[in-house]
Structure formats: structure tokens, C-alpha cells
Amino acid sequence: MSLGTDMILNNLDSVIDTLSRDQESMLVAIRRDLHRHPEVGFNVERTAGVVARELARLGIPHITGVGRTGVVGLIEGGAPGPTLLIRADMDALPIQEQTGLPYASTVDGRMHACGHDLHTATLIGIGAVLSEVAPHLRGNIKLMFQPAEETQESGANAMIADGVLDGVDFALGFHNHPDEPVGTFSFVKGIANGSSDEFDITLHAASGHAARPHLAIDPVVATAQLITQLQTIVSREVDPMQPAVLTIGSIHGGETHNIIPDSVSIMGTVRCQDPATRAIVEAAIRRICAGLEASMRVRCAINFVRGVPSLVSDERLLTVTMSAIREHFGDVVRARASNLGAEDFALVGAKVPAFQLGVGAAQDGRNDQLHNSDYQPDESCIVNGVVALSLAAASLLS
């Protein structure tokens, strides 16, 4: 479709809307294909291959293997200007799908339960639209298709290390929200979410017979003490006006009824928004473990891994994006409360100004949640995201 300069500039909203809706059925088909074949972590070779195939079909120059399995497309504008990066994550989750849909996962124990298949299809659509209107824009667009958002080892970090942000001036991300009506969009001002740190603690002791505990050193009792004490960090050491959560997600020790085991291991996560609070919690975990070693005669092996920081919404990007959406869609924009969920798009936001848009994805009559084995979003959120983010990009590069 060849479009004249006057038509683009005078009817930008309608042109973008038409270009987006013309490809909706194709994008839904791509999403369903990706949904049938979910891949996790950095092992997204097939998904990255679909992305590369579609970018090639659209004539968008691209590089594969960025951050191991990421894909980066580049759309050059018609005049000099800044470079905008738009990011989508591609990986699925280790969940057994229970939807019963005709296009349900064909891979045992794997499912797109967070909607990254929606995100990937949306960014392909954004690339298709912006490649049409780019000659009339000032600046460039980078398309960042990222692996491993759902894993401790961050795909965003890997792609940044491989230079995805070279020359980038600002960035937009987006995420589907099944708790918000399809056709609506949301934003968070300021700090949008939480930092995410993870820890593994193994308490080493001395095994023995359950009937003669005085001849052993019991790591089970010590672990019970540890978990109780860890829960006091947020309630008694963190400023109550600062959001923080410490959660133990796993505990394992022993194999039978009558043996005191040699060790017990726990796994947990810490979510904060304030960097000082983050440091307080880590220091307290280490101090409590040191005290437990003295009082309970165990040895604590701690592996504390600093994860992603909080994502902070850039005010200008937020304002321009939401203004473009309001102008086109009407009164469908809502403010969303900050939360302690983590998102490695924050690593992008730590390097350049960034904003993440919420895209409503709720189906009528359903109450879906992310990371659920029966997650069924409304697929019209794909074209809504394409229109919204393409309009935002055009506004930022006009």
C-alpha cells in the first residue's frame, strides 16, 4: 500500500487505524500459531524464527541472535531524529494448559499464560504499520523482540549487553491486562512496579535418629525459626510507608518420618520499590542467618541474587502516549495503581526514558488472571495495541 505524504500527515489517525485493522486476522493467526508452540526462557528459537520471517516479509531489516535468541528490527524514518525502541517479550511459562481451545499448547507443560504470544504478534503488527508511515516521520524505530522475561536470567539484560540500546533515545513497552476491559488502556505514574530479588538459603546441620535428637543438629527446627524471623523484616524493620514483600516460595528437607535430615533448603523473593529498603531487607536476611548459626548450631549458605529494579514511567512518554490514545479512542484511559510485580523492561528504563502501556484484554463474562492455566484473553487486544502504540510512535517522532 503506497501512501502519499499529504494523506499520511492529514489523516494519520485514520491511516494507522486502517493499516492496523487490515492485518488483524493475520496477526491473530500468528498469535495462535505461537500459542500452539510455546517456548520458555532463552529457548525461543522457533518463535524468533517466526518473527524473523515476518520482518523479512515486511521488508524490515533485522538482526537475529541478539541476547542469544532475541530479534531486533530497524525502521528508518524519512528525516533525522531520535530513535524510539518498542519492546515485546516472546517467552512462555512452565504451565500445563487447561483451556481446551482449538489452538491450545501442543507442548506438554508449556503455555503462553502471560500473553507474550499476544505481545509478539502486536509488535509484528506495529512494525508493519510503522514501516508504511516511517518515510513521513523524523527518526527511527527499533523493534525489540526479547526472550527470557519470565526467568531469573534476564533476556532484556542479555540484549542490552549485545547493544540493543545503542543509539536509542527512549523506549515504549506494553503488557496485556486481563483484569481490564478490552478496548481500554492504562498507565501508572511514577514508580510503576517493584524490584525483584531472589534468594536461596540452605541450612546445613547433622542428621540423626528422630528418637535421639540430642545427638543430631536439626535443620528443620532451625528452618522454622528462620522463616518466622524473616517475616519480621517487613513488619518490624522496613518503614511501613515503603512497599515491601518477602515471600518464601519453596521449602524442602528430609525424606522420611524418623530421620533428622542433614539439610533443609528454602527459596524466596523480595519485592520493593525503594532502593534503600531493598538494601535493608538483604542486610537483615544475612544478619538473621548469622544469628541462627550461633543460636541453632547450623551453617547457612545464602545465595542472594539482585534482580531487576523498579520501572519508573517517564512523564513525557506517558503524556504523549496517553494523549494520542485519548484523541483516537476517546475516554478509554485509566490510571492504574502501582504494584510489586516485576518486569525486566525496567532494565531498559534504567538506561533510557521509558514507559509501559497497559492494554485491556478481558473477555466478557470471564475473570482471567495472568500466569493461570486457563488464561483466555480477548484477541482484539492485539489490534488495539497495534493502533495505540503506532499512534504513540508517530506522535513521538512527528
C-alpha positions in Angstrom: 0.0 0.0 0.0 1.7 3.2 -1.1 0.6 6.3 0.7 1.1 10.0 -0.2 2.7 12.4 2.1 -0.3 14.7 2.4 -2.6 11.7 3.1 -0.3 10.5 5.9 0.1 13.9 7.6 -3.5 15.0 7.3 -5.1 11.7 8.2 -2.6 10.0 10.4 -5.1 8.6 12.9 -7.3 7.0 10.3 -4.4 5.7 8.2 -2.8 4.0 11.2 -6.2 2.6 12.2 -6.9 1.2 8.7 -3.4 -0.2 8.3 -3.7 -2.0 11.7 -7.2 -3.4 11.1 -6.3 -4.6 7.6 -3.9 -7.1 9.2 -5.9 -8.1 12.3 -6.8 -11.6 11.1 -3.2 -12.3 10.1 -1.9 -11.2 13.5 -4.5 -13.3 15.3 -3.3 -16.3 13.2 0.3 -15.6 14.1 -0.6 -15.4 17.8 -2.5 -18.7 17.7 0.5 -20.3 15.9 2.8 -19.1 18.7 0.3 -20.2 21.3 0.3 -23.7 19.9 4.1 -23.8 20.1 5.2 -22.1 23.4 8.9 -21.9 24.2 10.4 -20.8 27.5 13.4 -18.7 28.7 16.1 -18.3 26.1 14.9 -21.4 24.2 12.6 -19.4 21.8 14.3 -20.4 18.5 11.0 -21.2 16.7 9.3 -18.1 17.9 12.3 -15.9 16.9 12.2 -17.7 13.5 8.5 -16.7 13.1 9.4 -13.1 14.0 12.4 -13.0 11.5 10.2 -14.5 8.8 7.5 -11.8 9.3 10.0 -9.0 9.4 11.6 -10.2 6.2 8.2 -10.4 4.6 7.6 -6.8 5.6 11.0 -5.7 4.2 12.2 -4.6 7.7 15.9 -5.1 8.2 16.6 -7.2 11.3 19.2 -9.0 13.3 18.8 -12.3 15.0 20.7 -13.9 17.9 20.7 -10.7 19.9 21.0 -11.6 23.6 21.2 -15.2 22.4 17.8 -15.6 20.8 16.4 -12.1 20.6 15.4 -10.3 17.3 15.9 -6.6 16.6 14.3 -4.9 13.6 15.1 -1.3 12.4 12.8 1.0 10.6 14.4 4.2 9.4 12.4 7.4 9.2 12.3 9.9 6.4 14.2 12.6 8.3 16.8 12.7 11.0 15.5 12.5 14.6 15.6 10.4 17.7 15.4 6.6 17.9 12.4 5.0 19.6 12.6 1.4 20.8 9.4 -0.6 21.2 9.8 -3.9 23.1 7.8 -7.2 23.2 8.7 -10.3 25.2 8.4 -13.7 23.5 8.7 -16.5 26.1 6.1 -18.7 27.6 5.7 -20.3 31.1 6.2 -23.8 32.5 2.4 -24.3 33.0 0.2 -27.2 31.7 -2.6 -25.5 29.7 -6.2 -26.2 30.7 -8.1 -24.0 28.2 -9.3 -26.7 25.8 -9.1 -24.2 23.0 -8.6 -25.5 19.4 -5.2 -23.7 19.3 -4.1 -24.8 22.8 -0.5 -25.6 23.5 0.8 -28.7 21.9 3.9 -28.8 24.2 3.4 -30.6 27.5 4.0 -28.4 30.5 4.4 -25.2 28.5 1.8 -22.4 27.9 1.6 -18.8 27.0 -0.2 -17.9 30.2 1.2 -14.4 30.4 0.2 -13.3 26.9 3.6 -12.9 25.4 2.2 -14.5 22.2 -0.1 -11.5 22.1 2.8 -9.1 22.6 4.9 -10.7 19.8 2.0 -10.6 17.3 1.3 -7.0 18.4 4.9 -5.8 17.8 4.9 -7.5 14.4 1.8 -5.5 13.6 3.4 -2.3 14.8 6.3 -3.0 12.6 4.0 -3.4 9.6 2.2 -0.1 10.3 5.3 2.0 11.1 7.2 0.7 8.1 4.4 2.2 6.0 4.4 5.6 7.7 8.1 5.8 8.6 9.1 7.9 5.5 7.0 10.7 6.9 8.4 10.5 10.4 11.5 12.1 11.9 13.7 9.5 13.5 13.9 5.7 13.6 12.1 2.8 15.3 13.8 -0.2 16.8 11.7 -3.3 17.3 13.0 -5.4 20.3 11.7 -9.0 20.4 13.0 -10.3 23.7 13.5 -13.8 25.1 13.5 -14.8 28.8 11.4 -12.2 30.6 10.0 -14.9 32.9 13.3 -16.2 34.1 15.9 -15.1 36.7 18.5 -14.7 34.0 17.0 -11.7 32.1 16.7 -11.6 28.4 16.5 -7.8 28.5 19.8 -7.7 30.2 21.3 -10.1 27.6 20.0 -7.9 24.7 21.3 -4.7 26.4 24.7 -6.4 26.7 24.6 -7.1 23.0 23.9 -3.5 22.2 20.1 -3.3 21.6 20.1 0.2 23.2 22.9 1.6 21.2 21.6 4.9 19.7 18.2 4.6 21.4 16.8 7.8 22.9 13.6 6.4 24.6 11.6 3.3 24.8 8.0 2.0 24.9 6.8 -1.3 26.3 3.3 -2.7 26.7 1.5 -5.6 28.6 -1.9 -7.1 28.3 -4.2 -6.8 31.3 -6.9 -9.5 31.7 -8.4 -7.6 34.6 -9.1 -4.5 32.4 -11.8 -4.4 29.7 -10.7 -5.0 26.2 -10.6 -1.6 24.3 -9.3 0.2 27.4 -5.7 1.3 28.1 -4.0 2.0 31.4 -0.9 3.7 32.9 1.0 4.1 36.2 2.6 7.4 37.1 6.0 7.4 38.7 7.2 4.1 40.1 5.2 1.5 38.2 6.1 -1.7 39.9 8.6 -3.4 42.2 12.2 -4.5 42.2 12.7 -8.3 42.3 15.4 -10.1 44.2 15.6 -13.8 44.8 17.3 -15.9 47.5 18.2 -19.5 48.2 19.2 -20.5 51.7 20.4 -23.9 52.7 20.7 -24.8 56.3 23.4 -27.4 56.8 23.3 -29.4 60.1 23.9 -33.0 61.3 21.5 -35.9 60.6 20.4 -38.4 63.1 17.7 -40.6 64.5 14.4 -38.9 65.2 14.3 -40.7 68.7 17.7 -39.2 69.6 17.6 -35.6 68.5 20.2 -34.6 71.1 22.8 -36.5 69.0 21.9 -34.5 65.9 21.6 -30.9 64.9 18.1 -30.3 63.5 17.8 -28.1 60.4 14.0 -28.5 60.3 13.5 -26.7 63.6 16.1 -24.1 62.6 14.3 -23.5 59.3 11.0 -23.0 61.1 12.8 -20.4 63.3 14.3 -18.8 60.2 11.1 -18.4 58.3 9.3 -16.9 61.3 12.1 -14.4 61.8 12.3 -13.5 58.1 8.7 -12.4 58.2 9.5 -9.8 60.8 11.8 -7.9 58.5 9.0 -6.2 56.6 6.8 -5.8 59.7 9.5 -4.5 62.0 12.5 -3.2 60.1 11.0 -1.6 56.9 9.4 1.8 57.0 5.6 1.0 56.9 5.2 3.7 54.3 7.5 1.9 51.9 6.1 -1.1 49.9 7.9 -4.3 50.5 7.1 -8.0 50.4 9.2 -11.1 51.4 7.8 -14.4 50.4 9.0 -17.9 50.9 8.0 -19.9 47.8 9.7 -23.3 48.5 10.9 -25.4 51.4 12.4 -28.8 51.2 14.2 -31.1 53.6 14.2 -34.7 54.6 12.8 -37.8 53.0 11.0 -39.8 55.7 9.4 -39.8 59.2 12.1 -40.9 61.5 15.3 -39.3 60.3 16.5 -35.8 61.1 18.0 -34.6 57.7 21.4 -33.1 57.1 20.0 -30.0 55.4 16.9 -28.0 54.6 16.6 -25.5 51.7 14.2 -22.6 51.2 13.7 -20.3 48.2 12.1 -16.9 48.3 11.7 -13.5 46.7 11.9 -9.9 47.9 9.9 -7.1 46.2 10.5 -3.4 47.0 10.2 0.0 45.4 12.7 2.0 47.4 16.4 1.1 46.8 17.2 1.8 50.5 14.5 -0.6 51.5 16.0 -3.2 49.2 19.4 -2.9 50.9 17.8 -3.1 54.4 16.0 -6.3 53.6 19.1 -8.0 52.2 21.2 -7.0 55.1 18.5 -8.2 57.6 18.3 -11.6 55.9 22.1 -12.1 56.2 22.1 -10.9 59.8 19.3 -13.2 60.8 21.1 -16.2 59.2 24.3 -15.3 61.1 22.3 -15.2 64.4 20.7 -18.5 63.6 24.1 -20.1 63.0 25.1 -19.1 66.6 21.8 -20.0 68.3 20.9 -23.2 66.4 24.4 -24.5 65.5 23.6 -24.8 61.8 25.5 -23.4 58.9 23.6 -21.1 56.5 24.6 -21.0 52.8 23.0 -17.9 51.2 22.7 -17.1 47.6 21.0 -13.7 47.2 20.6 -12.6 43.6 19.8 -9.0 42.8 17.2 -8.9 40.0 15.5 -6.1 38.1 14.9 -2.6 39.6 11.6 -0.9 39.7 10.2 0.5 36.4 9.7 4.3 36.5 7.3 5.8 34.0 8.8 8.7 32.1 6.4 11.6 32.4 6.8 12.9 28.8 6.4 9.5 27.2 3.4 8.7 29.4 1.7 12.0 28.5 2.3 11.8 24.7 1.2 8.2 24.6 -2.0 8.6 26.5 -2.9 11.8 24.7 -2.5 10.0 21.4 -4.7 7.2 22.6 -7.4 9.5 24.1 -7.5 11.5 20.8 -8.1 8.4 18.8 -10.1 6.1 21.0 -11.9 8.5 23.3 -12.4 8.2 27.1 -10.9 4.7 27.4 -7.9 5.6 29.5 -7.5 4.9 33.2 -4.8 5.3 35.9 -3.6 2.1 37.5 -2.2 1.6 40.9 1.5 0.8 41.3 2.2 -2.8 42.4 5.1 -5.1 43.4 5.1 -7.2 40.3 8.5 -7.3 38.5 9.2 -6.6 34.8 12.7 -6.7 33.2 11.7 -3.9 30.9 12.8 -1.9 33.9 16.4 -2.7 32.8 15.7 -0.7 29.6 14.1 2.0 31.7 17.3 2.2 33.8 19.2 3.2 30.7 16.8 5.4 28.7 13.5 7.1 29.5 10.7 4.5 29.2 7.0 3.9 29.6 5.0 0.7 29.7 1.4 0.8 28.4 -1.3 -1.4 29.8 -3.6 -2.9 27.1 -7.0 -4.2 28.3 -7.6 -7.9 27.4 -10.5 -9.1 29.4 -13.2 -11.2 27.7 -16.8 -10.5 28.7 -18.0 -13.0 31.3 -14.6 -14.1 32.3 -12.3 -13.3 35.2 -8.9 -14.2 33.9 -5.6 -13.7 35.6 -2.0 -13.8 34.3 0.0 -17.0 34.9 -3.2 -19.1 35.1 -3.6 -22.4 33.2 -7.0 -21.3 31.9 -6.0 -17.8 30.8 -8.1 -16.8 27.7 -7.6 -13.1 26.7 -9.7 -11.3 24.2 -7.6 -11.3 21.0 -8.9 -7.9 19.9 -6.3 -6.5 22.3 -3.8 -7.2 19.6 -5.1 -4.8 17.0 -5.9 -2.3 19.8 -2.2 -2.4 20.9 -1.0 -2.0 17.3 -3.1 1.1 16.8 -2.3 2.7 20.2 1.5 2.1 20.1 1.8 3.1 16.4 -0.1 6.4 17.2 2.2 6.9 20.1 5.3 6.3 18.0 4.1 8.7 15.3 3.4 11.4 17.9 6.8 11.0 19.4 8.6 11.1 16.0 6.5 13.7 14.3 
